[in-house]
């Protein structure tokens, strides 16, 4: 089945530093990857849509200069949290959709295991 | 915009049946998905409805009524391992470059007791 990995699985960093999170589709190609943020006991909030070879599309209220997304290949997207602050501490999850899904677009997104970021 | 409502928590005993309702208001609708998430884990896909009616997959079934903007997930023969959060999510196709984005409901925490 389709597998999405994330690295690292958890990270602790100091306030003001930057952290890069990788999302990889291991056995399929993904033109589109999505980045979500989830606070404890809350829902997944879509941050941005990452498109291979083009700029990411950010959701309203998400700072594009703070959350840098790069989708350099069909199997890799990265999210960099720049100048992280304690309020950025959260569970970051990526998902990916396979190229050329079914008619009308594949409905299934495959989720990575998530990255827990703690900013001290 | 999109908004989805589902109950925050449901408690049931092993072997019971639980129905999790989801009502949605969307500016565009392509389908309703259900995901399961155990604490600390990633969401895993359970089911998807694009058309009205019931979809059955083992112990789990999902129903959609597009005219009522309503769907539900039915969990049968509950097991302890079913204790998790369950999210409904709407696919609202916007434009091709963005693909089919998912908007998630707040999640329903299901607690299965012995």
Interface residues (C-beta under 8 A of the other chain):
Chain A: X31 X32 X34 X41 X42 X43 X44 X45 X46 X49 X51 X54 X57 X93 X95 X97 X104 X105 X106 X107 X108 X109 X110 X111 X112 X113 X114
Chain B: X30 X31 X33 X35 X40 X41 X42 X43 X44 X45 X48 X50 X87 X91 X93 X97 X98 X99 X100 X101 X102 X103 X104 X105 X106 X107 X109
